[in-house]
Amino acid sequence: MITYNTYPSLLFLSYDKDSAPEELPFEVDSIETRKYLEGCQGYQEMFGIMASLNSFGQKPTHYWINNKRFNDIEYSDSFRNSHFRNFLSSLPVSIQYGCICFKEGGQYVYLYLPADKDIKKVGGAYIATALFKRNAFIGFEEAVLDGGFGVMSGGFYKGGMDRGGYLSFVSISLSFFRDNTSELPAVINNTKETLLTKQ
């Protein structure tokens, strides 16, 4: 069941500049992780940018990935390679942000800024993501998309995740959903946010 208790990022991404708390109440597993988050400019800015976008009337887009699609994204080389190439060859032209939810409280919070909306001043398109399990922070990374996939230094990786792994999951997911836009029904859930899915 999709609830704020299991998927708290849905609620946190509904804040705007006026309603956002000073610090989002995510849990961390160590003092070192907390220090990392306090010093990680990309992580801090990601949530601030999304709250600002909400204030200007933009809306996040949330997705639900069922177990079959999760396995495709994680383990199917042909699916992964096809959608990763597709994402890079035709980058989105509009700002995109939201949450990609999957089994057992998994949530990828994502932010994509096209090159012409260079809010981050990185000289190209920009993508960032943070991974959470329920209310616990797992990892973060960001990249510049300027003729390639330039993963920026300073990411946080847990559980043996390779550099670029979080971002590739998000990129592949966004490509998959973009290719199936006309066939995305909403998931019935216990939150006010709409989650789109594809069987």
N, C-alpha and C positions, 0 to 999 in steps of 0.2 A: 504494500500500500504506500502511495506517495503522500507523505505528510511532512510538515515542517520539522518534526522531530528527526525523521530519517534523512531528509534532504533540506537542511537549513539554508543552504545557499540560495534557494528559490526566494526565501523571505529576505535575505540580506541584499539580493540584487534588485529588490523593489524599492530600496531607499533612494531618496534624492538628496540634494545638498542640505536641505533643511531638516530632514528626518534622520539622516545617517548618524549613528553614534560615533564617538571619537575613535573607538576601537571595536572591530567586530569580534564577537566572543567565540572565536575558534579555539579549540584546545590544541596544545602542543605537547610532545612527549619529553621535552628536556629544556633546560635553561638555554642550551646552545641553540636550539631551534627558535626559541623566543627571541634571542639576540639576533639571529639571522633575519627574522621577519622585521624586527624593529629597524634594522639597517638596510633592508632591501628596498631600494627606491622603486624598482619596477613593480614589486608586489603592492607597495603602498599606493602608488599612482594608479594601478589597475582599478582598484575599487573606487578611488576618487573620481577617475574619468567616467566610470559607469554611473555613479551617482549624479555627476554633472549632466551626462547625456539624458538620464531620466528627468532631470529638472527642466531640460529643454524640450521635453515632450517625446523623446525617442523611447522605444520600448525594447527590452531584451527579448530574445527568442530562445526558448528552452526546448530541449529535445529529450526524448526517452529512447534508450537503446535496449532492445530486448536481448535475451541471451544469445540467440542465433547471430544477430548482427554484431554483438560484442565479440563473439568468437571470430567472425569474419575480419573485423578491424584489428584484433589482436594477433591472429594466427594464420590467416589466409594470405600467403604471399601475393597471389595474383590480384586479390581484392585490394590489398594494401597498396601495391605498386600502381595499379590502375588509378585509384582515387587520389593517391598522393601526387602523381604526375598531373592528373586533371586539375587538382587544386592549384598547383604551381603554374600551370600553363594558362589558366584563366582565372587570375586572382579576382576575388569579389571587388566590385566597384563601390560598394556602400559599407558604412560602418556596421559591424556585427558584434554582438555581445550577448552573453546569457550563460546558461548552464546546460551541460550535457549530463544527464542522469542515467545511471545504470544500476545493476543489481547490488544489493546489500549496502545501500547508502553511498555508493560511489558517485562523485560529482566532479566534473571538469568545469570550472568557471573559465570562460574564454572571452578575450577581447581582440577584435581584428580592426585595424585602422588602415584604410587604403592610403596609397602614397600621397594623394592630393589632400588628405586630411592629416597632415603631418604634425599632429598634436604633440607627439613625443620628440619631434625634431631629430629623427634618425636617418633622414634622407631616403626613405622608401616606405613601402608598406610594412606594417608592424603587426605581430601577433604575440599574445601572451596567454598563459594558462596556469591555473593553480589546481592541484588535485586534492580532494578531500574525501575522507570516508566518514560519513555522517558529519559529526562536528569536529573531526580531527584533521589538522593540516598534514598533508603527506609530501607535497612537492610543488615546485614552481619553476618555470622557465619562460624565456621570451626570445624572439628572433626578429631580425630584419629580413624582409623578402625583397631583395633587389638583385634580380638576375640569378637567384638561388635561395637557399634556405640557411641564412647566417645566424645560427644559434648564438645568442649573446652569452658572455661569461657571467658567472654569478648565480647560476641556477642552483636549485636545491633538490637532490635526488635521494630517494629512500627505497629500500627493498630491491636494490640491484637494477634500478631503471637506468638505461643508457642515456647519454646526452642526446637530446632531440626526441626522446621517446614520448614524453607527454605531449609535445607539440605535434608530433606526427599523428597521434591518436585523434587529436582535435581536428587537424587538417583533413584527415581521411573522413572523419565523421561529417564535417561541414560539406565536403565534396559529395558524399553519399546523399545527404539530405537535399542539397541543391539539385542534384540530378533527379530527385523524386518529389520535387516541390508540389506538383499538382496532386500527389497521392498521399499527403500527410494528414491523416486524421488526428484529432486530439485524443489524449489519454485521459480516461476518467480518473480523477484523483481528488484528494481532500485538501487542496490548496486553491487559492484564488488565481494562481498563475496557470496558463495553458501550456501543456507540454505536447509537442508534435512527435509523431512516431511513424515508422514504416515497417510493416510486417515482413 
